[in-house]
């Protein structure tokens, strides 16, 4: 399973509340993280659908969370050496 699939799974789990409390803000954040790395039309469409169910404040919160998640992911990736 690739990185995008894992990120997408996080979004799906939060969106559906599979084993955890349903949280559309976190679902949207994970979809945005996935889209940053893999800008696919279907992800873009899913993000638009999720946003329809959220307030502007919730969308803003998801954008902040997506930035935090992305920073944590990038901190764990191996550094490029330029060689």
C-alpha positions in Angstrom: 0.0 0.0 0.0 1.5 3.3 -1.0 1.7 6.5 1.0 -1.3 8.1 -0.7 -3.4 5.1 0.0 -2.5 5.2 3.6 -3.4 8.9 3.8 -6.6 8.3 2.0 -7.5 5.6 4.4 -7.0 8.0 7.3 -9.5 10.3 5.7 -12.0 7.5 5.0 -11.8 6.2 8.6 -12.5 9.7 10.0 -15.2 10.4 7.5 -17.1 7.2 8.2 -16.2 6.9 11.9 -14.8 3.4 11.5 -13.6 2.4 15.0 -13.3 6.0 16.0 -15.5 9.0 16.4 -16.6 10.4 13.1 -14.7 13.7 12.4 -15.2 15.5 9.1 -12.6 18.1 9.9 -9.9 15.4 10.3 -11.2 13.6 7.3 -10.9 16.7 5.2 -7.4 17.4 6.6 -6.1 13.9 5.6 -7.7 14.3 2.1 -5.8 17.6 1.7 -2.6 15.9 2.8 -3.2 13.2 0.2 -4.0 15.8 -2.5 -0.7 17.7 -1.8 1.3 14.7 -2.8 -1.0 13.2 -5.4 -3.2 15.8 -7.0 -5.9 13.6 -8.5 -9.2 14.7 -9.8 -11.1 12.2 -7.6 -9.4 13.5 -4.5 -10.2 17.1 -5.5 -13.9 16.1 -6.0 -14.0 14.3 -2.6 -12.6 17.4 -0.9 -15.3 19.5 -2.5 -18.0 17.1 -1.2 -16.6 17.1 2.3 -16.4 20.9 2.4 -20.1 21.2 1.5 -20.8 19.6 4.9 -18.5 21.9 6.9 -18.7 25.5 8.1 -16.0 28.0 6.9 -14.5 27.7 10.4 -14.3 24.0 10.2 -12.7 24.2 6.7 -10.1 26.6 8.1 -9.4 24.2 11.0 -8.9 21.3 8.6 -6.4 23.4 6.6 -4.4 24.2 9.7 -4.5 20.5 10.7 -3.4 19.5 7.2 -0.4 21.8 7.5 0.5 20.3 10.9 0.2 16.7 9.6 2.3 17.5 6.5 5.0 19.1 8.7 5.1 15.9 10.9 5.3 13.7 7.8 8.1 15.7 6.2 10.1 15.7 9.5 10.1 11.9 9.4 11.2 11.6 5.7 14.8 11.1 5.0 16.7 14.3 4.1 17.9 14.7 0.6 21.7 15.1 0.4 22.0 16.6 -3.0 24.4 13.8 -4.1 
